Amino acid sequence: MEKRKGIGLIFTIIALVLGVIFYLKIDYPENFVGYFKKSYYGQFGPLAICLELLLAAIYLFVGHKKSNFALALFAFTALADIFFNLAGIFISGVPTFAMVLFFLCAIVSLWIAFSNAFNLGRITLLWAIISFILGNAIEFYFSYF
C-alpha cells in the first residue's frame, strides 16, 4: 500500500510540475479567428497528457478500481506521442526532457496496469484495447486534426 501511494504521489508531482510548465507555454491568439486554428489547439496536447497522468495518479493513490485503465490510457497516449514524434509522423509539442519523464512513467504505468501489481482489478483485454484506441485518438486529435 505504501508503494502504491508513493508511486501515485510521484506521478502527481510530475504531472503538476509539467502541467504548469506546459500551461505557461501556451500562446493565446490576439484575435477571435486564432482560437479556431489547429496551431492553437495543438498546444494543449502536452497538457492533456499531463491531465491523464494526474487522473491516473490520483486513482492510483486512492486505490480506485479503475486506476489500471487510467494508467494504461496515459501510457498509450504518452507512448504514441513519443513514437509518432520519433517516426516523424507528427511534430510533438512535448520537450525532450518531458518525453523522457513521460516514457519512464508510461513504462511503470503499463507494468502496474497489466501485472495488476496492487490488486486493483485486472484490466481485461477489451479495456486494454479501448485504452489503446482512446490513447491514440487523443494523440491524433492534438497532433493531426
Secondary structure, DSSP 4 states (H G I P E B T S, - for coil): -HHHHHHHHHHHHHHHHHHHHHHHTPPPPSSGGGGGSHHHHGGGHHHHHHHHHHHHHHHHHHT-TTHHHHHHHHHHHHHHHHHHHHHTSS--SS-HHHHHHHHHHHHHHHHHHHHTTT-S-PPPHHHHHHHHHHHHHHHHHHHT-
